[in-house]
Amino acid sequence: MKILFVVPRFHTNLSAALSGLLAAGIDARVVSSRTELIEDHTVIEPVVVPKGKQSLTFLKALLKDISPDAVVLRNTGSLSWRIHLLARLEHIPVIGYQLRPVNKPRSIARLALETLWSGLPVWRFSPVMGLKRDGNRQDRYSRYLPLPVYQSTPGVARKTGPNGPLRILCVAKIAQPRKRHLLLLDALERLKDETDFRLTLIGADTQQVSGFSDQYLEKLTDRLLNGPLKSKITLLTNVPPNQMAEHYLNHHICVLPADREPLGISPLEAMAFGTVPLTSTGTGSSGTIEMAGDDMVFQAGNVDDLHARLAAFASDRQHLETLGQQVQEFAQKNLAPKRFAEDLLQFIMDFKNR
């Protein structure tokens, strides 16, 4: 079977998903409308079709050349609209991929807007479950398919334990304000007199990143270099994806304090290595993390809540170790690339047979 993914760009969070499909014997392809330096093309090299080349003639030839059995479509403007049209004309099944929570049903007006204006299919999957507090109503045309993450190699030991400083990791683009690094620093400044800890910040700082802010980067850099936590912080920029496993294994907690974050894959990646995630209600991954256990989601923008969660973890390191084992088991069962491949194929079959 051959599946074509059409996306704005080849985001890192798709790497494990495509790896799982390839391992299952599925010929997965990617077409994107742009590319960024931070992308990882070791699994698949996407075909980049920028705006100036998205003619129907060109895309028809491209679709014929790839000849997919199914198309997974994310909103990419004219590119997704035209590929959807061409695929339908060729009777190729097309399903959507969005980051809207599945427990937030779309209205008829929204469905019409997505279909007629954006050219998106009605049926879609989303890796965003939504939070329990938002209710358990489900979009009838949506299915929850969490994006998978690379799993820890069997037998590889973690580098942390119940003794020594609490090791905290934050993986988030350094110059993107919505990542809310400053909120984390505020919480840790309160924590510094209560427990010993170390913070590692990892993130891309390239100006090509969407939402790049010179002003935010300058403010964050000043806090890191001159603030009261400067002796406790290590900043690493542009770390290759294949080096992230070592960092997850070396930390007790992976914090993502972001708000208005469509997904946020780093806490999910951390879980696969036994690192406890701590994310805000403003991230798309919070619903999945909430399913994995309690006390790992804090109120977005609330420094008191973030500090309280960190302090609780610091005060009971044995519980933290137990929780790490729990989330790793959850990731092995629910976030494995093989599981994603099976679930996506089932969704495509169900869509065909609806």
N, C-alpha and C positions, 0 to 999 in steps of 0.2 A: 504494500500500500504506500502511496505517496501523498504527503500532506504539505500544503503550502501555507506558510504563515506570512501575512501581510501586516507590517507594523510600521510605526513612525521611524523607529530606529531599533537596532538589535540590542536591547537592554540586557545587562548582565543577569537579571533575574530569569531570563529565558534559557540560559546556558544549560542548566541541569535538566530542564524539561526536554530540550532538543536532544541532549545526550541520552536521556532515557528512551526517547523514541528511536533513535539510531540503534541503541543496544537491543531494542525489541525487533529489529529488522525492518523498521519503517523508514522509508526514504523521506526525510524532512528537509524542506527548503525554506529559505527566508527571503522575502523581498521587502526592502525598506525605502523610505523616501529620503533619508539622510543617514549620516554616520557621525560618530564622535570618537575622539582619540581614546576615551576610557573604555571603549567596547572590547570585549574578548571574543576574537574570531577563531579561537583554537578548535572549537567544535564544528562550527559552520561558518563559511564565508558568505555573508548576505549579498544579494544582488541589489545594488543601490540605484534607484530610479528617481532622480531629482525632479522637481516640478517641471522644468523645461522639456523633459523627455517623456511625459506621461500621456502621450497621444494614444487614442484608441487603437490605431494601427500598430504602434509599437507594443502596447500591452497585449493585444490579441496574439501577436507573434510570440511574445514572451510566455504567455499562458499556454500556447500550443506547444512550445518547446519544453516547458516543465511538465505539462500534461498531468496535473494533480488529480487524485481521486477525491480530495476534499480540500476546502480552503478555510483557514482560520483567519478571521478578519478583525483587525483593530482599527479604530478610526484614524485614518491618515489623509483626510480631506479628499481631494479629487482622485488620488491613487486608489483608495479603498472603494470609492463610489464606482469608479470605472471597472476595476477588477471584479467587483460584485456583479455588475451588469453583464460583463463578458462571461463570467462563470455561469451565471444563470442561463444565458443563451446556449451554453454548451452543456447544460443540465448537470453541472458539477455542484455537489452539496456545499453550501457556505454557512458556517456558523460564526458567531461573533465572539470576541474576547474583549471584555471590559473590566474595569476596576470598580464598578458600582456594586455596593453590597447586595447580595442576593436576597437579604431580608428587607429590602426596600423596593417593593413592587413598583414598576413603571406605570404611569397613567396612560390612558389611550392617547392623549395628546402627545406625551413624550415618545411613545412608540411610533406614532405617525411622524413626528419630527425626525427621529433617528432613522426611520426607514426611507422617507421621501426626501428629506433634505440632506442627511448625511450619508445615505446609501448603505446603512448598516442592516445586517440581518436581524430579524426579531429574536430568533433563538441564539442564545449566547451562553458562555460559561464565564465565571468570575472567580478569581482566587480570594476574593474578599467576602467573608461570611457576614460581617456586621456584628455588632455587640449584642449581648443578651438583653440589655436595657432597651434596645430599639425594637424589641418584640420578635416573634417567630413567624410572622407572615413572610411568605416567599414569593418572589416573582415567578409566575407560572411558566415563563419562557426561559428561565435561567437555571443553571446548575452550578453548584459550588464545586470547583476543582482547584484545590490549592496548588500553587506552583511548587514543584519539588526543589529540594536542595541537595547538594552533594553530601554523602554520608561519610562518617568517620571510618577510616580503615580499621577492620577488626584487629584487636590486639594492641592498638596504639593507645598508650596511657596518657591521661591528662597530666598537665604540669602544675596543677594547683592542688591544694589540700586545705585542711582546717586551720593550719597555722600560717603565720606570716601576714603581710599586708593583704587586705581585700583588693583584688585586682579587677578593675572595672574597664570595660572596653566600650567605645562608641565609634561606630562605623557610619559616617555620614559626610556628604560633600562639604568641604570646609567653608566654602564661600557662598553657601545657599542658606539664606535666613530662615527658611521654614524648618530647617533641621534643629533649630533651637539649642545649639551648643551652650549658649549663654545661660539658659535655664538650668542645664546640668551643672555648670560651674557654680551657679548660685546655690544649688542644693548641696554641692560638695563643700562649699565654703562653710556651710553650717555643720557638715559632718566631720570636718577636719579635727575638731576638738573632742570628738566622741570616739573615733576609731582611726587606726592607721590604714591608709589605702594608697593605691597608685592608679592613675588614669592614663589610658592610651587612647588618643584620638587618631583615627585613620580616615582619610577621605581625599578625594580628588580636589585639587585646587586650580585646575585649568580653567581659563576664561571661557572655554567652549561649552562648559556645563550650563545647562539652562538655569535661569534664575541667578546667575553669578552676580555678586554684589561686592564691589570694591570697598564700600563703606563698612559692610558687615565683616568682611575679611580683615580689615584694618582694626576694627573694634575687638574682634575675637583674638587676633594676634597680640594685641596689647594686653588683654587679660591673661593670655597664656604666658607671655614673657615677663610681665610686670606685676601680675596679681599675686595674692597670697598663696596660691596653689602651684606656683611655678616650679617648685622643687619636686612636686608629685606628678607632673604631667609629662608624657612623651607624645610628640606629634609626628606622625608618619603620613606622608602624602603620596598619592598615586601608587599604592601597593598593588602589585599584580594579583589577580584573583587566585592564582595557583599557590600563593603564599599565605592566604587567609586562614587556612586550616591551623597552621602553627599558632597564629594569634588567638584563635578561638580556644585552642587547647591550653593556652597560657593565662586565661582569664576566668574569673568566677562568674561575672555578670556581663551581659552585653546590653547596653542601654541605648534606646532610640527615643530621644525626647521630642521628636518632630511633631508638627501639627500640620493639618491639611496635606498629609502625606498619602498619596494614592495607595501605596502598598507598604514598602519598607521591608526589604528581604533580609537584612543583616541579622535581626533577632531570630528569624527562622533558621538561617544558616547556622547560627550559634547553637541552637538547640540540638542539631545533629551531632555536635561535638561535646554535649553535656554541659554547655555553658548556659546559665539561666538567663532568659530574656527578660527585659523590663522595658516596656514601651508605653506610649501614651495612647489615650483613647482617640487621638487624632491621626492614627496610622491605620492603614488598611489591614495590616497584619495583626492588629490587636484582637480581632475576633477569633482568629486561629489560635493565638497564644492563650486567650481566655479558655478555649476548649482544652488546652493542655494542662491547665492547673490554675490555682487561685493565687492572688496577690502579685501577679506579674504585669498588671496593667494599671497605670495611674491616670488621674484626670489631666487632660491636656492643658498645659500652661500653668499648672498648679504646683508651685515649688514646694509647698508644705507637704503635699501628697507624695511627690517624688522623694523628698528628703526622708519622709516616714518609711517608705518602702525600702530605701537603701539602708536606713538605720536598722530596720527589722532584719534584713539579710545579714548585716554586719554583726548583729548581736547573737545570731544563732547559725553559726557556720555549719554545724552538723545538718541542720534542716536544709541549708543551701546545697550541701553535697547530695542529699537525698532528692531534692527538687531537680538537681542537674541530671541525675539518673532517670527521673520521671520524664523530663522533657526530651531526653535523648530517645527513650523508648517510644514516645509519642511521634517523634520525627521519623524514626525507623519504620513505624507502622503507617503513618499518614503522609509523610513528605518525601518518600523515596522516589527517585526517577522512574523506577519500574512501575510503581503504583500509578503515577501520573499517566504513563503510556497506556496502561490498561483502562483507566477511567476515561481518558480522552477517546480512545477507540470505541468504548461502550457508548459514550455520548453521541458520537458520530453515527453509530449503528442505530441508536434509538431515534435520532433525528431523521434518518433515512426511512425508518419504519413507522414514523408517527402517524 
